[in-house]
Amino acid sequence: MSQTKTIEVEIDGKPHTVEYKTSLKFGEIEKLRKQTYKGKNPLESEFDIMLYKRLLMESAIVKAPFNPKNYTEIYELDGDVVQKIEDALLEEFPLARTFSFLGKIMSIPEEMKD
């Protein structure tokens, strides 16, 4: 079982705790990759950062005063609250780590360099 962290947020003037995972299962990571990264060529691909953040909230949040799978509820929250949650999640799950395979795919092996 993965460990969790918490952050405190204020919603409607009341303090609340948001608990989130510190690691995701491989299947959850693959879902993030598959749904947010489009393209066969890493140099000519598209990445949907908004969808990545939503899916990350959905996958990582364990306990919150809102349903992390209900985007309408999230959209109704104060922007500072959502930003604080996103910042914590992106610190725990940076794009560079989630998509580290791209650097490996795009790197040129030493024997092929001039």
C-alpha positions as CSV (number, residue, x, y, z in Angstrom):
1,M,0.0,0.0,0.0
2,S,1.3,3.4,-0.9
3,Q,2.0,6.1,1.6
4,T,0.1,9.3,1.7
5,K,0.6,13.0,2.5
6,T,-1.8,15.7,3.4
7,I,-2.3,19.4,2.8
8,E,-4.6,21.8,4.5
9,V,-7.0,23.9,2.4
10,E,-9.7,26.3,3.2
11,I,-13.1,25.9,1.5
12,D,-15.9,28.2,2.2
13,G,-14.0,29.6,5.2
14,K,-13.6,26.2,6.8
15,P,-10.3,24.2,7.1
16,H,-10.2,20.8,5.3
17,T,-7.6,18.2,4.7
18,V,-6.8,16.7,1.3
19,E,-4.9,13.4,1.5
20,Y,-3.1,12.1,-1.6
21,K,-0.9,9.2,-2.6
22,T,2.9,9.5,-2.8
23,S,3.1,6.9,-5.5
24,L,0.8,5.6,-8.2
25,K,0.3,2.0,-9.5
26,F,1.9,1.3,-12.9
27,G,-1.6,1.1,-14.4
28,E,-2.5,4.5,-13.2
29,I,0.7,6.0,-14.6
30,E,0.1,4.3,-17.9
31,K,-3.5,5.7,-18.0
32,L,-2.0,9.2,-17.4
33,R,0.4,8.7,-20.2
34,K,-2.0,7.2,-22.7
35,Q,-4.8,9.7,-22.2
36,T,-2.6,12.9,-22.1
37,Y,0.2,12.2,-24.6
38,K,-0.8,11.8,-28.3
39,G,1.7,11.1,-31.1
40,K,3.9,8.4,-32.5
41,N,6.9,10.6,-33.0
42,P,8.1,12.3,-29.7
43,L,9.2,15.3,-31.7
44,E,5.8,15.8,-33.2
45,S,3.4,15.0,-30.4
46,E,0.7,16.7,-28.4
47,F,0.4,16.8,-24.6
48,D,-2.8,17.8,-22.8
49,I,-1.6,19.4,-19.5
50,M,-5.2,20.2,-18.3
51,L,-6.2,16.6,-18.7
52,Y,-3.0,15.4,-17.0
53,K,-3.8,17.6,-13.9
54,R,-7.4,16.4,-13.8
55,L,-6.4,12.7,-14.1
56,L,-3.7,13.2,-11.6
57,M,-6.2,14.5,-9.1
58,E,-8.5,11.6,-9.9
59,S,-5.8,9.0,-9.4
60,A,-3.8,10.4,-6.5
61,I,-6.4,12.0,-4.1
62,V,-7.5,9.6,-1.5
63,K,-9.6,11.8,0.7
64,A,-11.0,15.3,0.1
65,P,-14.0,17.5,0.9
66,F,-15.0,17.1,-2.7
67,N,-15.2,14.2,-5.2
68,P,-11.9,14.3,-7.2
69,K,-13.7,12.5,-10.1
70,N,-16.4,15.1,-10.3
71,Y,-15.0,17.9,-12.4
72,T,-18.0,20.1,-11.8
73,E,-17.3,20.1,-8.1
74,I,-13.6,20.9,-8.8
75,Y,-14.5,23.7,-11.2
76,E,-16.6,25.3,-8.4
77,L,-13.7,25.4,-5.9
78,D,-11.8,28.6,-5.4
79,G,-8.8,28.8,-7.9
80,D,-6.3,29.2,-5.0
81,V,-7.5,26.0,-3.4
82,V,-7.2,24.0,-6.7
83,Q,-3.8,25.6,-7.4
84,K,-2.5,24.5,-3.9
85,I,-3.7,21.0,-4.5
86,E,-2.2,20.9,-8.1
87,D,1.1,22.3,-6.8
88,A,1.4,19.5,-4.2
89,L,0.5,16.8,-6.7
90,L,2.8,18.1,-9.4
91,E,5.6,18.3,-6.8
92,E,5.0,14.6,-6.0
93,F,4.4,13.6,-9.6
94,P,6.5,15.9,-11.8
95,L,6.0,15.6,-15.6
96,A,9.7,14.9,-16.0
97,R,9.3,11.7,-14.0
98,T,6.0,10.6,-15.4
99,F,7.2,11.1,-19.0
100,S,10.9,10.2,-18.4
101,F,10.7,7.6,-21.1
102,L,10.5,10.4,-23.8
103,G,14.0,11.5,-23.0
104,K,15.3,7.9,-23.4
105,I,13.4,7.5,-26.7
106,M,14.8,10.8,-28.1
107,S,18.4,10.4,-26.9
108,I,21.0,9.4,-29.5
109,P,23.2,6.4,-28.5
110,E,26.9,7.3,-28.2
111,E,27.8,5.0,-31.1
112,M,25.6,7.0,-33.5
113,K,27.0,10.4,-32.6
114,D,29.5,12.0,-35.0
